Structures are given as C-alpha cells and as structure tokens.
Amino acid sequence: MDNELRDDIASWLLDIGVNSQPSDSVATSILLMVSFILATIAYYITKKVFVKAVNAMIRKSTVTWDDIFMRYGVLEKLSLLVPIMTLDLLIPIILTHQQLLGSVIDRGLSVLVVIFVIRAIYACLDAVNEIADVRLISRRLPVKSFVQLFKLFLFFVGFIIGISVIADESPIYFLSGLGVATGLVMLVFRDTILGFVAGIQLAANRMVSKGDWIQMDKYGADGAVDEVSLNTVKVRNWDNTITMIPAYALVSDAFKNWRGMSEKGGRRIKRSINLDVNSIHFLTEDDITRLSKVNYLKDYFPKVCSEISHANEQVSDIDMPVNGRRLTNVGTFRAYLDAYLRQNNKLHKDMTLMVRQLAPTPEGLPIELYVFTNDVRWAFYEGIQADIFDHVFAILPEFGLRAFQSPTGDDIRSIKPH
C-alpha cells in the first residue's frame, strides 16, 4: 500500500511539473526541505487541532478514565507518528537515485514508527494500571504484573521487528533462532519468569492483593501490601519501613495474610490471665450472698444453685467440702467474664465468644478469653483489648482471686529472716 501511495505522489508531482526523481543535489535538498516542512505542518495540525480538540472534549466529559489517558499523553505520543509516516512516504520518492541513502533513511524511519507505536502502547498500559488502582481492581488482580509482562513482551516484539526492518529480513527468520537463545533468556530473566508464574498463582488463588496486611517473618515483612509487580511484592511495614519480597517466595514459603479478618469485620483477641492456684477456693454462703448482687451474676446464681441443690439431695455428709457439688470462685469468675463479654458492644457477637480454662502451668492456672472485636483497626483493637483486661485484673479481688506474678526484687527484700 505504501508503494502505491508513493507512486500516486510521484505521478502527482510529475503532473504539476516537479521531477520526483531528480539527480542533482540542489533539487534533492529543496525537496527534502519541503518534505520536512510538510511533516512539521502535519504534526502541528495533528497536535494543535485534532489532539487539542479531543483533550477539550475529555475535560468536559463526566467519566474519569479518559482523563487518566490524557494525563499519560497517549494522543500526544500517537501524534508523533504523523510526521514520521509523512517523511516515510516522501523521502524514498525524493531519493530514488540515491538508493543506499534512501534505503537507510527508509529503514530508520520504519524503526522510529515501531518505537513510537510501542511507546504509545506503553502509555496506554500505564493508564490502564492507574485506572485499575483507582477502581480497586488491583486489590483482586495483580494488574501491574500483567502490565509489566505485556511491556516485556512488546519490547521483544519491537526489538525483533526493528532488527528485521534493519536487516530487510522477515521477522520469522529471527524468531526461528530464538530457541537457541532460550537458555540464555532463562538465565538472565530467571526472577522475571519465576515472578510471572508466581503472579499467576497469586492471582488465581487470590493469595495476596494490594492493600492486604501480610506477615512474613523470614523477610521481616509485617504490614500492608503497597504494590504487586512482576518480580516483587512491596510491603510497607507498620514502622513505615519498606520490605521487598520476591513474588515466587510468597508461593514457595509460608506467610500470613490478614485479609480474612478485614473482610469478616472481626479481629481476634486470644489472651489469657494466669491465676495463682493458692487463691482458688469454694464459695461460702457469705460469698454467694455478696456476689449475687453483681448484675452479671443475678441470673447465674439462681440457676446454678438450683442445679447444685438438686444434685446434692442424694449426698450424705454434705457438710464435708469434698462431698457433693459446690461453687468455686474461679468457676463463678468464668461465668462473670462470659456474661461481661456478651454485653460488650465492641465485640462481635456472631463470632466465637468463649472463656476457657487451660491446663495449669508453673505460672498458674490460665483463664483464656477468646473473642473477636467488631473494629479491625489496629489502634481501636488494642484499645478494646486493653479495656477488657484492665477490668479483668481489677475485678479479681472481688472473687478472692490473685493473678500469678513472679517474685520481684521488692518481694525478696521483704522476706524477714527468722
């Protein structure tokens, strides 16, 4: 098609009395100058009229994605093709008698066309990546990884086409020799290839996305994912340091993703308080009378006392503490905590809520609180957890319990020798 268009231009020049195949350098220089002037005019009209009009319409539009394309200058980069293609049509006609020079310039202009086309596509891909970030698509898919991969693919395609244009050979000729260089490509782009494969697995299984909170102790990562690229995953730790993790490491090694916590809207509190076993005892009648006034135990005592009385009816020598069933201060304390947590409006009632007794240790008897807050924000979560355990520690004396604590220097100094 280019040859037909060039023949038409040559015929038109001949019709108006201009020799399109001049042999003298002066005429050739004049026509070259005219061709550059025409290319400049074509570029000016394209950029100042067409591109400016389109950009004006984009600014008035209500959608936002076209503004992103405008910001990356996609049309401006495409407008550079107009003068190059104009020169590519005219110069071979002007330099008919200088075949070597005409061939070199023609091939150089063709390479520039390839470069400018790929440059415009790169700008489009960058715009697509930003649109994905704005619309939060990148939280579900590693869009940047695919953009980088496509850029890499375009680079190889453009390189092969450019070499084929310069050598005046078919691109298939160079592609056939690509297999020979496969080993070298695998060596040089090992991390890129591993990262691409890992990126597909990460995307298919939704293992990690931008904005996720991940924890990977092996790489010192504990924070939010800032970026998922072709080779690496960028994590901004909570102390604002940056950790770069190879993408394939997230597939081959273990890491923790806290996304489920955010999606479910509940963050777990799993903490225990160790009780001094020497403070555990049966409740006396006075203890029961006093604790019955506690609001959270008003429904507990009538029910459990009725069950105990019924069970002890068949027991002889009920006055002996070891005979029959009796209430303990630690059991009543667990019942209180359960009622206290269930009325706390900062805890998630649709998730597990449990107060359990763990196996005793040399540090005492652990009573564990296993609940979920309904606010997953870190600062609020820590505040809710602290408020709960402030109350738990403060309420222990009401049940005659003590928290276990290793002896301190003051404890040792307070020991009086006999």
Secondary structure, 3 states (H helix, E strand, C coil): CHHHHHHHHHHHHHHCCCCCCCCCHHHHHHHHHHHHHHHHHHHHHHHHHHHHHHHHHHHHCCCCHHHHHHHCCHHHHHHCHHHHHHHHHHHHHHCCCCHHHHHHHHHHHHHHHHHHHHHHHHHHHHHHHHHHHHCCHHHCCCHHHHHHHHHHHHHHHHHHHHHHHHHCCCHHHHHHCHHHHHHHHHHHCHHHHHHHHHHHHHHHCCCCCCCCEEEEHHHCEEEEEEEECCCEEEEEECCCCEEEEECCHHHHCCCEECHHHHHHCCEEEEEEEEECHHHCCECCHHHHHHHCCCHHHCCHHHHHHHHHHHHHCCCCCCCCCCCCCCCEHHHHHHHHHHHHHHCCCCECCCCCCEEEECCCECCEEEEEEEEEECCCCHHHHHHHHHHHHHHHHHHHHHHCCCECCCCCHHHHHCCCCC
